[in-house]
Amino acid sequence: MMTACDVPRQSRAELCVEAGVLSLVAVTDFLGVPHRPPEDDAEIALRPQLFDDALRELAENGVPLRDDHDAAWREFRQVRARYEPLIAVMGRMTDAPRSEWSSWSNSTPRHSPPLLRMGSR
């Protein structure tokens, strides 16, 4: 919605995405998942066709879309690149159910977090 729809900016939605990304970073840091911020032109695993299909469905349901489809895809890719690699690791690590929008598969390397020493201080 934030990158593809022709609607006024919604700070609550932007704050929600930012809080989600920061929370995911905190969890993956705790679990020792190696990561770094994405490059500006980072690619994502999600196929552009899925994005196009979603936009087509939104348009069919009367949702106003931005005229510049390429800019919408670029902005979407930049937002998703911030969390997609971390979600892939977490999804594979927890054997989470997959959907066509999921970024992990059975071939995604499985991260093994370091063992925690419970109860010792």
C-alpha positions in Angstrom: 0.0 0.0 0.0 2.8 2.4 0.9 4.6 2.1 -2.3 2.0 1.3 -4.9 -1.2 3.0 -4.0 -2.1 6.6 -4.8 -3.2 7.5 -1.3 -2.0 10.1 1.1 1.1 9.0 3.2 0.1 7.3 6.4 2.6 7.8 9.1 1.1 4.9 11.2 1.7 2.5 8.4 5.3 3.7 7.9 5.9 3.5 11.7 4.5 0.0 11.8 6.9 -1.1 9.0 9.8 0.6 10.7 8.9 -1.0 14.1 8.6 -4.4 12.4 12.0 -4.1 10.7 13.7 -2.9 13.9 12.1 -5.7 15.9 13.2 -8.3 13.4 16.7 -6.9 13.4 16.7 -7.2 17.3 15.5 -10.8 17.2 18.0 -11.8 14.5 20.8 -10.0 16.4 19.9 -11.9 19.5 20.0 -15.2 17.6 23.4 -14.3 16.0 22.1 -14.1 12.5 24.8 -12.4 10.4 23.3 -9.5 8.3 24.0 -6.0 7.0 21.8 -3.2 5.7 20.9 -3.8 2.0 22.4 -1.9 -0.8 20.2 0.8 -2.4 19.7 -1.4 -5.5 19.4 -4.7 -3.7 17.5 -7.4 -5.4 14.8 -9.4 -3.6 13.6 -13.0 -3.9 10.0 -12.0 -4.6 9.2 -12.3 -8.3 8.0 -9.1 -9.9 5.1 -11.1 -11.4 3.6 -11.5 -7.9 3.8 -7.8 -7.3 2.2 -7.1 -10.7 -0.6 -9.6 -9.9 -1.2 -7.9 -6.6 -1.5 -4.5 -8.3 -3.9 -5.9 -10.8 -6.1 -7.3 -8.1 -6.0 -4.0 -6.2 -7.0 -2.1 -9.4 -9.8 -4.6 -10.0 -11.1 -3.8 -6.6 -11.1 -0.1 -7.1 -7.9 0.8 -5.2 -6.2 3.9 -6.7 -2.7 3.0 -7.9 0.3 5.2 -8.7 0.8 5.9 -12.4 4.5 5.1 -12.3 4.5 1.3 -11.9 8.3 1.1 -12.2 8.8 3.6 -9.3 6.3 1.6 -7.2 8.3 -1.6 -7.8 11.6 0.1 -7.0 10.3 1.5 -3.7 8.6 -1.8 -2.8 11.9 -3.6 -3.5 13.8 -1.1 -1.2 11.4 -1.6 1.7 11.3 -5.4 1.3 15.1 -5.7 1.0 15.3 -4.4 4.5 13.6 -7.4 6.0 13.4 -10.1 3.4 16.8 -11.8 4.1 16.0 -11.8 7.8 12.6 -13.3 7.3 14.1 -16.0 5.1 16.5 -17.0 7.8 13.8 -17.0 10.5 11.3 -18.8 8.3 13.7 -21.6 7.5 15.0 -21.8 11.1 11.5 -22.2 12.5 10.1 -24.3 9.6 7.3 -21.7 9.2 4.5 -22.3 6.7 5.2 -20.9 3.3 3.2 -18.9 0.9 4.0 -17.7 -2.6 5.3 -14.4 -1.0 7.7 -16.3 1.3 11.4 -15.8 0.7 12.7 -19.1 2.0 12.6 -22.6 0.8 14.0 -26.0 1.8 17.3 -25.0 0.1 17.7 -21.8 2.2 20.6 -22.4 4.6 19.4 -23.2 8.2 20.9 -20.9 10.9 21.7 -22.5 14.2 21.8 -20.0 17.0 24.5 -20.3 19.6 23.4 -22.3 22.7 22.3 -20.1 25.6 23.5 -20.8 29.0 20.2 -20.7 31.0 20.3 -20.0 34.7 24.1 -19.3 35.0 25.2 -15.9 36.0 
